[in-house]
Amino acid sequence: MGRHEEALKILHGGTVIPAIPLVLDENRKFNEAGQRTLIRYYLDAGVGGLAVAVHTTQFEIRKPEVGLFEPVLRVTKEEMDAYEARTGKTLVRVAGACGEAEQACAEARTAKALGFDAVLLSPGGLAHRTEEELVERTHAVAAEMPVIGVLLADGLRRAAAVV
């Protein structure tokens, strides 16, 4: 069984996967060393995986002028790789994806290229889309990699699992 299959098996069995916060310095710039320390803290605390670019790290990082989506995922990947190599424990790697279908699919491809196992899909900012359009978008992203859930945008939409 490969690492991705093992991670999805762990996910199906149930585990703790916190949304990792983004670490900024006093100038509100990405603090890579601090981010690595925080990731190691979560991993050493015994989590089953991490979710990145969701909730506390999803805002602003995708803007072209900020350009942190790939770097934050890469740092998380590197720390998770090191932890798995050191402990032999498989971790579940979840990346957030958002925006219109084209953006969400591109983010899923970036996450897949970095070895993430699944995407948590946010409909934030898409209130103008019908439920059918959001379902089509979810299927498009799921064609790139597994979608483990859809965040609730307005409290009315249902979360869906497409693993």
C-alpha positions as CSV (number, residue, x, y, z in Angstrom):
1,M,0.0,0.0,0.0
2,G,1.4,3.4,-1.0
3,R,1.6,6.5,1.2
4,H,-1.5,8.1,-0.3
5,E,-3.6,4.9,0.1
6,E,-2.4,4.6,3.7
7,A,-3.3,8.2,4.4
8,L,-6.8,7.8,3.0
9,K,-7.2,4.6,5.1
10,I,-6.2,6.6,8.2
11,L,-8.7,9.4,7.2
12,H,-11.5,6.9,6.8
13,G,-10.7,5.4,10.2
14,G,-10.8,8.8,11.9
15,T,-8.0,11.0,13.1
16,V,-7.3,14.6,14.3
17,I,-6.4,16.9,11.4
18,P,-6.2,20.5,12.7
19,A,-6.2,23.6,10.4
20,I,-2.7,24.9,10.8
21,P,-2.5,28.7,11.4
22,L,-0.2,31.0,9.4
23,V,2.8,32.4,11.2
24,L,3.6,36.0,10.5
25,D,6.3,38.2,11.8
26,E,5.9,41.7,13.4
27,N,5.7,43.2,9.9
28,R,2.9,40.8,8.9
29,K,5.3,38.9,6.6
30,F,5.5,35.1,6.3
31,N,7.7,33.7,9.0
32,E,9.0,30.5,7.6
33,A,11.1,29.5,10.6
34,G,8.1,30.1,12.9
35,Q,5.8,28.2,10.5
36,R,8.1,25.2,10.6
37,T,8.3,25.3,14.4
38,L,4.5,25.4,14.7
39,I,4.1,22.5,12.3
40,R,6.6,20.4,14.2
41,Y,4.7,21.3,17.5
42,Y,1.4,20.0,16.0
43,L,3.1,16.9,14.7
44,D,4.9,16.2,17.9
45,A,1.6,16.6,19.8
46,G,0.3,13.5,17.9
47,V,-2.0,14.8,15.3
48,G,-3.0,12.4,12.5
49,G,-2.4,15.0,9.8
50,L,-2.6,18.7,9.0
51,A,-4.9,20.9,6.9
52,V,-3.2,23.9,5.3
53,A,-4.6,26.8,3.3
54,V,-7.9,26.4,5.1
55,H,-9.5,28.5,7.7
56,T,-6.6,30.3,9.5
57,T,-4.2,30.1,6.5
58,Q,-6.6,30.5,3.6
59,F,-7.1,34.3,3.6
60,E,-4.8,36.5,1.5
61,I,-2.2,33.8,0.7
62,R,-3.7,33.2,-2.7
63,K,-3.5,36.8,-3.9
64,P,-0.8,37.2,-6.6
65,E,0.8,40.1,-4.8
66,V,1.1,37.9,-1.6
67,G,2.0,34.6,-3.4
68,L,2.1,32.3,-0.4
69,F,-0.2,29.5,-1.4
70,E,2.6,27.2,-2.9
71,P,5.3,28.3,-0.3
72,V,3.0,27.5,2.7
73,L,2.1,24.1,1.2
74,R,5.7,23.4,0.4
75,V,6.9,24.2,3.9
76,T,4.2,22.0,5.4
77,K,5.1,19.2,3.0
78,E,8.7,19.4,3.9
79,E,8.1,19.2,7.6
80,M,5.6,16.3,7.2
81,D,8.1,14.5,5.0
82,A,10.8,14.8,7.7
83,Y,8.4,13.7,10.4
84,E,7.3,10.6,8.4
85,A,10.9,9.7,7.7
86,R,11.9,10.1,11.3
87,T,8.9,8.3,12.9
88,G,7.6,5.9,10.2
89,K,4.1,7.3,10.8
90,T,1.9,8.2,7.8
91,L,0.2,11.6,8.1
92,V,-2.9,12.8,6.3
93,R,-2.1,15.9,4.2
94,V,-5.1,18.1,3.4
95,A,-4.9,21.3,1.3
96,G,-7.6,23.9,1.0
97,A,-8.8,25.0,-2.4
98,C,-11.2,27.8,-3.2
99,G,-12.3,30.2,-6.0
100,E,-14.0,29.5,-9.3
101,A,-13.5,26.0,-10.8
102,E,-10.4,27.0,-12.7
103,Q,-8.6,28.4,-9.6
104,A,-9.8,25.5,-7.4
105,C,-8.6,22.9,-9.9
106,A,-5.2,24.7,-10.2
107,E,-4.8,24.7,-6.4
108,A,-5.7,21.0,-6.3
109,R,-3.0,20.3,-8.9
110,T,-0.5,22.2,-6.9
111,A,-1.4,20.3,-3.8
112,K,-1.3,17.0,-5.6
113,A,2.2,17.9,-7.1
114,L,3.4,18.5,-3.5
115,G,2.1,15.2,-2.3
116,F,-1.1,16.2,-0.5
117,D,-3.7,13.5,-0.1
118,A,-7.0,15.4,-0.4
119,V,-8.6,18.8,-0.8
120,L,-11.0,20.6,1.5
121,L,-13.0,22.7,-0.9
122,S,-14.4,26.1,0.1
123,P,-17.3,27.8,-1.7
124,G,-16.3,31.2,-0.1
125,G,-17.0,34.1,-2.4
126,L,-19.2,32.0,-4.7
127,A,-22.6,32.9,-3.3
128,H,-23.6,34.0,-6.9
129,R,-23.2,30.3,-8.0
130,T,-26.2,27.9,-7.9
131,E,-25.9,24.7,-5.9
132,E,-25.7,22.8,-9.2
133,E,-22.8,25.0,-10.4
134,L,-21.0,24.3,-7.1
135,V,-21.6,20.6,-7.4
136,E,-20.1,20.7,-11.0
137,R,-17.1,22.6,-9.6
138,T,-16.7,20.0,-6.8
139,H,-16.7,17.2,-9.5
140,A,-14.1,19.1,-11.5
141,V,-11.8,19.4,-8.5
142,A,-12.4,15.8,-7.5
143,A,-11.2,14.8,-11.0
144,E,-7.8,16.3,-9.9
145,M,-7.6,14.7,-6.5
146,P,-9.9,13.5,-3.7
147,V,-12.2,16.1,-2.1
148,I,-12.9,15.2,1.5
149,G,-15.4,18.0,2.2
150,V,-17.0,21.2,1.1
151,L,-17.0,24.0,3.6
152,L,-20.3,25.6,4.4
153,A,-20.4,29.1,2.8
154,D,-23.7,30.4,4.1
155,G,-24.9,27.9,6.6
156,L,-27.4,26.5,4.1
157,R,-25.4,24.3,1.9
158,R,-24.6,20.8,3.0
159,A,-21.1,19.5,3.4
160,A,-20.3,16.6,1.0
161,A,-17.7,13.9,1.0
162,V,-16.4,12.8,-2.4
163,V,-13.5,10.5,-1.4
